[in-house]
Amino acid sequence: NIKDIDAIFELKRRGYHLAAVTGEDTEIVNYFRGRFPWDYFYCGCKKKLDAIRALVDKLGLSMEQAAYIGDGKYDLEILPHVGLSVCPADAIREARLQADVVLHQAGGGGCVWELLSILEACQQPDIDPGRYFLTRMADHQLIFKKMAADQALSSKIASVGQALSDRLKKGGQLLLCGNGGSAADAQHIAAEFVGRFYKERPALRAEALTTNTSVLTAVGNDYGYERIFARQLEAKAGPDDVLVGISTSGGSKNVLEALRLGKKMGLLTVMLTGARYPSELDGLCDFVLSAPSEITPRIQEAHIFIGHFWAEFVESKIFSAGQV
């Protein structure tokens, strides 16, 4: 990518020491060796971590002063040992879980230029508010672009919307749960159904299981915090209902407990989460909807958008034009 080529030369101009470390020794590797202004180039290197440590010592630096970008299984041993570990968006899952920063761009798609901007931000303790806002806005926009391009995710979101419409029309209800900011999102989404979104129409049955403080504290005290949502399902849920759990990490124990019980009771179970979620969710829920980010506020912004879509779709589906 032209942006990546420019970024490598720009890194050199700004005074960074540049090193490439690869286990391969091929014609294409040697092409890249001569194409870019590397200060150090290690090819056919089977012990990458040892090579980097030796280089850092040679430069009189510490591993904390090294940034490393990698995307494959042979990079995993290095990522925990450097000051800034980075991987592109298309890195293997293990690398994305281990890296400090997961870039928005894929390898060869401008990720080195994105890395340059992160390195420069690390060098600037004073934050310009206008630039800071625009950077966060760009992050927000990119997540929604990724969502729009993900046909599998779009299809699942639409399927849940259709199921919500069908079940609410038959008298079922929408139940939501989450912790902290996700608890607030649960209440927000429930309010869109009980109140209105765009249309003047009868109320739709929806409830956040996060609002009754007497129930939450009583169940938490008597049965444990993990049971605060599941216990409420026992009291009020039926097989025609939809349960939406919200957890940016995908690991909230009380939400998982509710989803397990909900599935056992025959509810349609849905989890709103982020890109880094435990694999057990795939077998625990009917639908796992993962926002393509590992940054909590960006994930939450995506969750509210999905909730708004469901409210608008269900309202339009159940109540035709002119009907109240």
Salt bridges, closest charged atoms under 4 A:
GLU10 OE1 - ARG13 NH2 2.59
GLU10 OE2 - ARG14 NE 2.68
ASP39 OD1 - LYS12 NZ 2.38
ASP75 OD1 - LYS48 NZ 3.22
GLU120 OE1 - ARG14 NH1 3.12
ASP139 OD1 - HIS104 NE2 3.28
ASP139 OD2 - ARG136 NH1 3.18
GLU192 OE2 - HIS188 NE2 3.06
GLU192 OE2 - HIS308 NE2 3.21
GLU200 OE2 - ARG196 NH1 2.03
GLU207 OE2 - LYS236 NZ 2.83
GLU234 OE2 - ARG227 NH2 2.48
GLU234 OE1 - ARG231 NH1 3.27
GLU257 OE2 - ARG227 NH1 3.44
GLU257 OE1 - ARG260 NH1 3.47
GLU280 OE1 - ARG260 NH2 3.28
ASP286 OD1 - LYS263 NZ 2.86
GLU294 OE1 - ARG276 NH2 2.72
GLU301 OE1 - HIS140 ND1 2.60
GLU301 OE2 - ARG298 NH2 2.88
GLU315 OE2 - ARG201 NE 2.92
